[in-house]
Amino acid sequence: MTVAKAKKDREDARGPRMDDLSDLTPQNLSRAARRRQAQARARATPVSPEEQAKWEAKTAAAEARKGERTNAPFIVLGVVAVLVIALFAWNALKPKEQLTVGALHAPAVAALDGGGAAYPPDSAEAVGESVKFGYLPAVELQELADGTVVLGAEPEAADGGEAAGAGEAASAPGFSQPYAQLSPEEFAEGSIPAPREDGRAGTPVTWEDAYADFAEATVFMPAVDTRAELDAVLDAAAARERLDALIVRTEDAGLARAAADAGAPALFTGDLPATTAEQLETAGFSMAAVPADREDLTAWIESGLQVWATGVSSAEQLGELAEQGVQGALTANPFELQPPEGGED
């Protein structure tokens, strides 16, 4: 058998070639072939516009549902993030609760001279440390040559009780001149000696600067002896709407009345045997500094005046006094009466 004949026999066995099928008529096709041809024509038949619109609508809806399922976790996370940011912003921007006289809890501790037994009296450092540990700055005020009101301890106490010559004013602590002879520049360049040999000197500070730094954080209890000092105190508090966070200490009835009329309570610091509770209330005082060892302490507590005790020797005694109705204590060493948690820094 030749090679050509063998090839022809194999082609005959496989059947007609694809190019021969195009010449075949439907009558010559098998039933199966005709069925497949009909199905192909059916699939190729164009759909109506209505059917096409329905199909597109179904496709769009399916894609939308798919997008919702895919984006849902991200949407939830985005909402949570927005809520967290809003919470932080609210906490940062909300008005902070400010301490006022009416919000003081007994027993409160007022640091005389800003805690003058522990820090340079009436210095910027003394006020800062008092506020830091929760003590109320009970500072002393003085007037300079130009009328500037500054924080300043009494010269007599700071100079060890040494008396000045006849008609001569005592020098300010840390200065060679009295407060009334110092210019603001001379005052600012000075330093305030520490109460202990191993302590650091303090920084002189004006009332305006000290109040600006801590007015929003505490209740100030300045002592005033002149109308100029009182005006400086009241003006600063009124400008910041903090008259309800101010206690004016004085023994002058006229200054007490002016303070009370302005809206600031006045605390009497004078000699109690020379006056009565009724007289103090009539003069405009609503508080009084009373020695803790007075036999009639209970009577003062029940008088209607708010009592601040002096001469308190321990935290235990202060607690007992608070139980009796004393509002707080005035002391040059507040750490003895109300030690901070964890001890002093």
Disulfide bonds with the S-S distance in Angstrom:
none
